[in-house]
Amino acid sequence: MENHLRELRENRGITQEDLAARVGVSRQTIISLEKGKYNPSIFLAFKLAREFGLPIEEVFIYCEEEK
């Protein structure tokens, strides 16, 4: 799943560590999310979207897997 986390975070001047603390995860989780190596739980996705004041669809981009 693709996302705009890094762009949103950097545009607001928030460090990975600060964002992690705000949503209750580790900095490594934020790094993995930004690199697209980890898909968040729906709960975490909503927390992140709320942190940026955006709908979840503006933070995370769902792409159907090819069959």
C-alpha positions as CSV (number, residue, x, y, z in Angstrom):
1,M,0.0,0.0,0.0
2,E,1.4,3.4,-1.0
3,N,1.0,6.4,1.3
4,H,1.8,10.1,1.6
5,L,3.2,9.9,5.1
6,R,6.7,11.2,4.5
7,E,5.5,14.1,2.4
8,L,2.8,15.1,4.9
9,R,5.2,14.7,7.9
10,E,8.0,16.7,6.3
11,N,5.6,19.5,5.0
12,R,4.5,20.0,8.6
13,G,8.0,19.9,10.0
14,I,7.3,16.8,12.2
15,T,10.1,14.3,12.8
16,Q,9.6,10.5,12.6
17,E,10.1,10.3,16.3
18,D,7.5,12.9,17.0
19,L,4.9,11.3,14.8
20,A,5.6,7.9,16.3
21,A,5.1,9.3,19.8
22,R,1.8,11.1,18.8
23,V,0.3,7.9,17.5
24,G,1.8,5.5,20.0
25,V,4.2,3.4,17.8
26,S,8.0,3.2,17.4
27,R,10.0,5.3,15.1
28,Q,10.9,2.1,13.2
29,T,7.2,1.6,12.5
30,I,7.0,5.1,10.9
31,I,10.1,4.4,8.9
32,S,8.7,1.1,7.6
33,L,5.4,2.7,6.7
34,E,7.1,5.5,4.8
35,K,9.1,3.0,2.8
36,G,6.0,1.0,2.0
37,K,7.4,-2.1,3.8
38,Y,4.6,-2.3,6.4
39,N,0.8,-1.9,6.0
40,P,-0.8,-0.3,9.1
41,S,-3.7,-1.8,11.0
42,I,-7.0,0.1,10.3
43,F,-6.8,1.5,13.8
44,L,-3.3,2.9,13.1
45,A,-4.2,4.2,9.7
46,F,-7.1,6.2,11.2
47,K,-4.9,7.6,13.9
48,L,-2.3,8.7,11.4
49,A,-5.0,10.3,9.1
50,R,-6.5,12.1,12.1
51,E,-3.1,13.4,13.1
52,F,-2.9,15.1,9.8
53,G,-6.5,16.2,9.8
54,L,-7.2,14.3,6.6
55,P,-9.5,11.5,5.4
56,I,-7.7,8.1,5.4
57,E,-8.0,8.0,1.6
58,E,-5.8,11.1,1.3
59,V,-3.0,9.5,3.4
60,F,-3.1,5.9,2.2
61,I,-3.5,4.8,-1.5
62,Y,-5.1,1.4,-1.9
63,C,-4.0,-0.5,-5.0
64,E,-5.6,-3.8,-5.8
65,E,-3.1,-6.6,-6.2
66,E,-2.8,-8.1,-9.7
67,K,-4.3,-11.6,-9.9
